[in-house]
Amino acid sequence: MLFVFLLWTTAIRFMDVQTIGPQNSSVGFATVNRFVHHLTGVHMSLYQITDWLGLVPLLFAAGFSMLGFVQWIQRKDFMKVDYDLLVLGGFYIVVIAVYILFEVFVVNYRPVLINGVLEGSYPSSTTMLVMCVMPTAMMQFRVRIHNKIAKRLILSFMAAFVLFMVIGRLLSGVHWFTDIVGGALLSAGLVGMYRAVIHWRVL
């Protein structure tokens, strides 16, 4: 999936590039992006809602980080922390590094100005945050929550939350369609790596 993301990103840089963004910013897949943007319009209230709800995955990440830290203190050995929590911590570091990378090397700018500023928009950082943190949190809960009813309810709520955030971010109109797709592809690739590393230890 990461390879697909790289192909997608490369295509955005070179295919159907037009100056359709604010301040004459260039956008790849311009025809598709312009069509979807005109279709959805801009809804700043939805943008603000999804922006604030972006704190939810940060709280989940902080919670699992705290759990790992408590285990480290209690067991007095970093390597005795649960393997899946160590991998999850490394996963969070990778996600942060990727976020910084795309803040420095801008692929696409937003279709709208935020507070009068033209910001980088690819891949959608909110989409990436939600689709990286929440699925890995769900994997953790599948193992750590033993009550079947509670587990089913929590996982269903989390899945609905992810769906709402991704669709909400697209409908808000603050990202190009390709930004959302890019965020989803990148997240799927990173989460797939996390799952593979966890599965490797089980084997």
Sequence and secondary structure as in RCSB ss.txt:
>XXXX:A:sequence
MLFVFLLWTTAIRFMDVQTIGPQNSSVGFATVNRFVHHLTGVHMSLYQITDWLGLVPLLFAAGFSMLGFVQWIQR
KDFMKVDYDLLVLGGFYIVVIAVYILFEVFVVNYRPVLINGVLEGSYPSSTTMLVMCVMPTAMMQFRVRIHNKIA
KRLILSFMAAFVLFMVIGRLLSGVHWFTDIVGGALLSAGLVGMYRAVIHWRVL
>XXXX:A:secstr
 HHHHHHHHHHHHHSS B  SGGG  BSSHHHHHHHHHHH   HHHHHHHHHHTHHHHHHHHHHHHHHHHHHHHH
T GGGS HHHHHHHHHHHHHHHHHHHHHHS S B SS BTTB  B SS HHHHHHHHHHHHHHHHHHHH   HHH
HHHHHHHHHHHHHHHHHHHHHHTSS HHHHHHHHHHHHHHHHHHHHHHHHHH 
